Amino acid sequence: MAFSATSKKSGRTFYLHSKEVTLRGGRKQRIYYFAGEVKEGAIDSLPPGYAVGENSKTGLPILKKA
């Protein structure tokens, strides 16, 4: 089951995903993002050293380095 976070503002549930992207210089980097439904790339737990926060304006969950 994918890691989920529920927005305090809207009450919606968002699921954590990750994927590896290639930057312009050719360097690869792993990104983490929340989506409203479980898709390819969903992960089961928070990455080490991260905590879940919430954007106060939009109510969307975000990852912060702990």
N, CA, C and O atoms as a GROMACS GRO file, in nm:
protein
  264
    1MET      N    1   0.084  -0.119   0.000
    1MET     CA    2   0.000   0.000   0.000
    1MET      C    3   0.088   0.125   0.000
    1MET      O    4   0.186   0.132   0.075
    2ALA      N    5   0.056   0.219  -0.081
    2ALA     CA    6   0.134   0.342  -0.094
    2ALA      C    7   0.119   0.430   0.031
    2ALA      O    8   0.013   0.432   0.094
    3PHE      N    9   0.226   0.501   0.064
    3PHE     CA   10   0.222   0.594   0.177
    3PHE      C   11   0.124   0.705   0.144
    3PHE      O   12   0.125   0.759   0.033
    4SER      N   13   0.037   0.740   0.240
    4SER     CA   14  -0.064   0.842   0.213
    4SER      C   15  -0.059   0.951   0.320
    4SER      O   16  -0.016   0.929   0.433
    5ALA      N   17  -0.105   1.070   0.280
    5ALA     CA   18  -0.117   1.183   0.371
    5ALA      C   19  -0.252   1.248   0.341
    5ALA      O   20  -0.289   1.265   0.225
    6THR      N   21  -0.324   1.284   0.446
    6THR     CA   22  -0.454   1.347   0.430
    6THR      C   23  -0.441   1.496   0.457
    6THR      O   24  -0.384   1.537   0.558
    7SER      N   25  -0.495   1.577   0.368
    7SER     CA   26  -0.491   1.721   0.381
    7SER      C   27  -0.584   1.765   0.493
    7SER      O   28  -0.699   1.722   0.499
    8LYS      N   29  -0.534   1.850   0.582
    8LYS     CA   30  -0.617   1.903   0.690
    8LYS      C   31  -0.715   2.006   0.636
    8LYS      O   32  -0.823   2.025   0.692
    9LYS      N   33  -0.678   2.074   0.529
    9LYS     CA   34  -0.763   2.179   0.473
    9LYS      C   35  -0.880   2.123   0.392
    9LYS      O   36  -0.994   2.167   0.408
   10SER      N   37  -0.851   2.027   0.303
   10SER     CA   38  -0.956   1.975   0.214
   10SER      C   39  -1.008   1.838   0.255
   10SER      O   40  -1.118   1.800   0.214
   11GLY      N   41  -0.931   1.764   0.334
   11GLY     CA   42  -0.972   1.629   0.373
   11GLY      C   43  -0.941   1.523   0.269
   11GLY      O   44  -0.972   1.406   0.290
   12ARG      N   45  -0.881   1.562   0.157
   12ARG     CA   46  -0.846   1.466   0.051
   12ARG      C   47  -0.722   1.388   0.089
   12ARG      O   48  -0.638   1.435   0.166
   13THR      N   49  -0.711   1.267   0.036
   13THR     CA   50  -0.595   1.182   0.060
   13THR      C   51  -0.504   1.186  -0.063
   13THR      O   52  -0.550   1.174  -0.176
   14PHE      N   53  -0.374   1.202  -0.037
   14PHE     CA   54  -0.273   1.206  -0.143
   14PHE      C   55  -0.172   1.095  -0.118
   14PHE      O   56  -0.143   1.062  -0.003
   15TYR      N   57  -0.117   1.038  -0.226
   15TYR     CA   58  -0.026   0.925  -0.218
   15TYR      C   59   0.113   0.965  -0.267
   15TYR      O   60   0.126   1.038  -0.365
   16LEU      N   61   0.215   0.917  -0.197
   16LEU     CA   62   0.354   0.953  -0.226
   16LEU      C   63   0.409   0.868  -0.342
   16LEU      O   64   0.391   0.746  -0.345
   17HIS      N   65   0.475   0.935  -0.437
   17HIS     CA   66   0.537   0.871  -0.553
   17HIS      C   67   0.681   0.919  -0.566
   17HIS      O   68   0.718   1.022  -0.509
   18SER      N   69   0.760   0.844  -0.639
   18SER     CA   70   0.895   0.888  -0.671
   18SER      C   71   0.929   0.843  -0.812
   18SER      O   72   0.875   0.745  -0.864
   19LYS      N   73   1.020   0.916  -0.873
   19LYS     CA   74   1.072   0.876  -1.004
   19LYS      C   75   1.208   0.941  -1.023
   19LYS      O   76   1.241   1.041  -0.959
   20GLU      N   77   1.283   0.883  -1.112
   20GLU     CA   78   1.415   0.936  -1.143
   20GLU      C   79   1.405   1.016  -1.272
   20GLU      O   80   1.357   0.965  -1.374
   21VAL      N   81   1.451   1.140  -1.268
   21VAL     CA   82   1.447   1.228  -1.384
   21VAL      C   83   1.589   1.263  -1.425
   21VAL      O   84   1.681   1.257  -1.344
   22THR      N   85   1.605   1.300  -1.552
   22THR     CA   86   1.734   1.344  -1.602
   22THR      C   87   1.730   1.495  -1.618
   22THR      O   88   1.644   1.548  -1.687
   23LEU      N   89   1.823   1.563  -1.553
   23LEU     CA   90   1.830   1.708  -1.560
   23LEU      C   91   1.899   1.750  -1.690
   23LEU      O   92   1.954   1.667  -1.761
   24ARG      N   93   1.896   1.878  -1.720
   24ARG     CA   94   1.953   1.928  -1.846
   24ARG      C   95   2.099   1.892  -1.865
   24ARG      O   96   2.141   1.861  -1.976
   25GLY      N   97   2.176   1.895  -1.759
   25GLY     CA   98   2.318   1.863  -1.769
   25GLY      C   99   2.346   1.715  -1.781
   25GLY      O  100   2.462   1.674  -1.790
   26GLY      N  101   2.241   1.632  -1.780
   26GLY     CA  102   2.258   1.488  -1.792
   26GLY      C  103   2.260   1.416  -1.659
   26GLY      O  104   2.259   1.293  -1.655
   27ARG      N  105   2.262   1.492  -1.548
   27ARG     CA  106   2.265   1.430  -1.416
   27ARG      C  107   2.127   1.374  -1.382
   27ARG      O  108   2.025   1.436  -1.413
   28LYS      N  109   2.125   1.256  -1.319
   28LYS     CA  110   1.999   1.193  -1.279
   28LYS      C  111   1.970   1.229  -1.134
   28LYS      O  112   2.060   1.236  -1.051
   29GLN      N  113   1.842   1.253  -1.105
   29GLN     CA  114   1.801   1.289  -0.970
   29GLN      C  115   1.666   1.226  -0.939
   29GLN      O  116   1.578   1.221  -1.025
   30ARG      N  117   1.650   1.178  -0.816
   30ARG     CA  118   1.523   1.120  -0.774
   30ARG      C  119   1.436   1.231  -0.716
   30ARG      O  120   1.480   1.308  -0.632
   31ILE      N  121   1.310   1.237  -0.765
   31ILE     CA  122   1.215   1.335  -0.713
   31ILE      C  123   1.101   1.262  -0.644
   31ILE      O  124   1.068   1.148  -0.677
   32TYR      N  125   1.041   1.330  -0.547
   32TYR     CA  126   0.926   1.277  -0.472
   32TYR      C  127   0.811   1.373  -0.491
   32TYR      O  128   0.830   1.495  -0.490
   33TYR      N  129   0.690   1.318  -0.508
   33TYR     CA  130   0.572   1.403  -0.526
   33TYR      C  131   0.448   1.330  -0.476
   33TYR      O  132   0.446   1.207  -0.467
   34PHE      N  133   0.345   1.406  -0.445
   34PHE     CA  134   0.217   1.350  -0.403
   34PHE      C  135   0.118   1.359  -0.517
   34PHE      O  136   0.116   1.458  -0.590
   35ALA      N  137   0.034   1.256  -0.533
   35ALA     CA  138  -0.070   1.254  -0.635
   35ALA      C  139  -0.201   1.210  -0.571
   35ALA      O  140  -0.201   1.144  -0.467
   36GLY      N  141  -0.310   1.248  -0.632
   36GLY     CA  142  -0.442   1.218  -0.578
   36GLY      C  143  -0.483   1.073  -0.592
   36GLY      O  144  -0.579   1.031  -0.527
   37GLU      N  145  -0.414   0.996  -0.673
   37GLU     CA  146  -0.445   0.853  -0.689
   37GLU      C  147  -0.314   0.775  -0.699
   37GLU      O  148  -0.210   0.832  -0.730
   38VAL      N  149  -0.322   0.647  -0.674
   38VAL     CA  150  -0.203   0.562  -0.681
   38VAL      C  151  -0.172   0.532  -0.827
   38VAL      O  152  -0.256   0.481  -0.901
   39LYS      N  153  -0.050   0.565  -0.867
   39LYS     CA  154  -0.004   0.543  -1.005
   39LYS      C  155   0.127   0.466  -1.001
   39LYS      O  156   0.172   0.424  -0.894
   40GLU      N  157   0.187   0.447  -1.117
   40GLU     CA  158   0.317   0.382  -1.125
   40GLU      C  159   0.418   0.469  -1.052
   40GLU      O  160   0.421   0.590  -1.070
   41GLY      N  161   0.501   0.408  -0.971
   41GLY     CA  162   0.602   0.481  -0.896
   41GLY      C  163   0.562   0.510  -0.753
   41GLY      O  164   0.636   0.577  -0.681
   42ALA      N  165   0.446   0.460  -0.708
   42ALA     CA  166   0.403   0.482  -0.570
   42ALA      C  167   0.498   0.408  -0.476
   42ALA      O  168   0.542   0.297  -0.506
   43ILE      N  169   0.530   0.472  -0.363
   43ILE     CA  170   0.621   0.409  -0.267
   43ILE      C  171   0.549   0.388  -0.134
   43ILE      O  172   0.454   0.460  -0.101
   44ASP      N  173   0.596   0.288  -0.058
   44ASP     CA  174   0.527   0.244   0.063
   44ASP      C  175   0.562   0.321   0.189
   44ASP      O  176   0.486   0.316   0.286
   45SER      N  177   0.674   0.392   0.190
   45SER     CA  178   0.713   0.462   0.313
   45SER      C  179   0.787   0.591   0.279
   45SER      O  180   0.832   0.611   0.166
   46LEU      N  181   0.798   0.676   0.380
   46LEU     CA  182   0.874   0.799   0.362
   46LEU      C  183   1.022   0.769   0.341
   46LEU      O  184   1.074   0.676   0.404
   47PRO      N  185   1.090   0.843   0.256
   47PRO     CA  186   1.234   0.825   0.244
   47PRO      C  187   1.302   0.870   0.373
   47PRO      O  188   1.252   0.959   0.442
   48PRO      N  189   1.415   0.810   0.408
   48PRO     CA  190   1.484   0.847   0.532
   48PRO      C  191   1.524   0.995   0.530
   48PRO      O  192   1.572   1.047   0.429
   49GLY      N  193   1.504   1.061   0.644
   49GLY     CA  194   1.542   1.201   0.657
   49GLY      C  195   1.438   1.300   0.609
   49GLY      O  196   1.467   1.419   0.600
   50TYR      N  197   1.317   1.255   0.576
   50TYR     CA  198   1.211   1.344   0.529
   50TYR      C  199   1.091   1.337   0.622
   50TYR      O  200   1.068   1.237   0.691
   51ALA      N  201   1.014   1.446   0.624
   51ALA     CA  202   0.890   1.453   0.701
   51ALA      C  203   0.783   1.517   0.612
   51ALA      O  204   0.815   1.590   0.518
   52VAL      N  205   0.658   1.490   0.641
   52VAL     CA  206   0.547   1.545   0.563
   52VAL      C  207   0.502   1.677   0.625
   52VAL      O  208   0.482   1.686   0.746
   53GLY      N  209   0.486   1.778   0.540
   53GLY     CA  210   0.431   1.907   0.580
   53GLY      C  211   0.311   1.937   0.492
   53GLY      O  212   0.272   1.855   0.409
   54GLU      N  213   0.252   2.054   0.512
   54GLU     CA  214   0.137   2.092   0.430
   54GLU      C  215   0.150   2.237   0.390
   54GLU      O  216   0.182   2.323   0.472
   55ASN      N  217   0.124   2.266   0.263
   55ASN     CA  218   0.124   2.403   0.214
   55ASN      C  219   0.004   2.474   0.275
   55ASN      O  220  -0.109   2.428   0.258
   56SER      N  221   0.026   2.584   0.344
   56SER     CA  222  -0.083   2.650   0.416
   56SER      C  223  -0.185   2.715   0.322
   56SER      O  224  -0.302   2.728   0.358
   57LYS      N  225  -0.143   2.756   0.202
   57LYS     CA  226  -0.236   2.819   0.108
   57LYS      C  227  -0.321   2.717   0.034
   57LYS      O  228  -0.442   2.734   0.022
   58THR      N  229  -0.258   2.611  -0.017
   58THR     CA  230  -0.328   2.516  -0.102
   58THR      C  231  -0.376   2.391  -0.028
   58THR      O  232  -0.469   2.325  -0.074
   59GLY      N  233  -0.315   2.360   0.085
   59GLY     CA  234  -0.351   2.239   0.159
   59GLY      C  235  -0.288   2.114   0.103
   59GLY      O  236  -0.319   2.003   0.148
   60LEU      N  237  -0.199   2.128   0.005
   60LEU     CA  238  -0.134   2.010  -0.054
   60LEU      C  239  -0.017   1.964   0.035
   60LEU      O  240   0.056   2.047   0.089
   61PRO      N  241   0.000   1.834   0.049
   61PRO     CA  242   0.113   1.784   0.127
   61PRO      C  243   0.244   1.803   0.052
   61PRO      O  244   0.248   1.798  -0.072
   62ILE      N  245   0.351   1.825   0.128
   62ILE     CA  246   0.484   1.841   0.070
   62ILE      C  247   0.584   1.765   0.157
   62ILE      O  248   0.558   1.741   0.275
   63LEU      N  249   0.695   1.726   0.098
   63LEU     CA  250   0.803   1.662   0.175
   63LEU      C  251   0.904   1.767   0.215
   63LEU      O  252   0.943   1.852   0.134
   64LYS      N  253   0.948   1.760   0.340
   64LYS     CA  254   1.051   1.850   0.391
   64LYS      C  255   1.163   1.764   0.446
   64LYS      O  256   1.139   1.656   0.500
   65LYS      N  257   1.285   1.813   0.432
   65LYS     CA  258   1.397   1.743   0.494
   65LYS      C  259   1.388   1.764   0.643
   65LYS      O  260   1.370   1.877   0.690
   66ALA      N  261   1.401   1.656   0.719
   66ALA     CA  262   1.388   1.663   0.865
   66ALA      C  263   1.512   1.721   0.929
   66ALA      O  264   1.518   1.735   1.051
   0.00000   0.00000   0.00000
